[in-house]
């Protein structure tokens, strides 16, 4: 167990499973008290319970990031429990796959609210708290799809590109308050959507081998890989990093198409 985040507290959205859970576990194991902000009560409570059983400080807050009221209430519960907010991780989101010519306005709004608007709303309510503390770290979980994408990822890739712009703007506007804002862009990570994709192939084992071989490291990422990076970026060791995107993808985006 590392002590790099001792005395700090973190609010992590979408932390009941997948990348968010991996992030919450790594933050907690590095010493942070963690609020699992999750729409799914079952997975959210389970994640918080497991962290507490492991000896870490954690609580669950049911938060739908599409609701400003729920975000505000979740952050208020975090402050009540831990007294301050040092780390915000905007992880919650959902893959979207639409035809731009057939997608409805309602579908567009739902995608943007899940993958971009919710992150801004969390920042909106966290920034004044961090400014009063004159310290804070905001880490936005974007995607390699923010800068390079694949067929049939519209408008998920659009929203993730927006997260990079959000990161740059907030880093510039709030840096004088010692608030750092960073985007982390994962590639392939073994989460449920990735598992479902692989298992839907005619030959899942062959498809997984194909995907592994796209990576120079010859493996698919794990949620804890992303969590380890986030824990470092949230720490004082990364005090000079802000306003940038850090890609964590096993090297897949270094590979030219062939």
Buried (B, 14 or more C-beta within 10 A) or exposed (E): EEEBBEEBBBBBBBBBBBBBBBBBBBBBBBBBBBBBBBBBEEBBBBBBEBBBEEEBBBBBBBBBBBBBEBBBBBBEBBBEBBEBBBBBBBBBBEBBEBEEEEBEEEEBEBBBBBBBBBBBBBBEBBBEBBBEBEBBBBBBBBBBBBBEBEEEBBBBBBBBBBBBEBBBBBBEEBEEBBBBBBBBBBBBBBBEEBBEBBEEEEEEEEBBEEBBEBBEEEBBBBBBBBBBBBBBBBBEEBEEBBBEBBBBBBBBBEEEEE
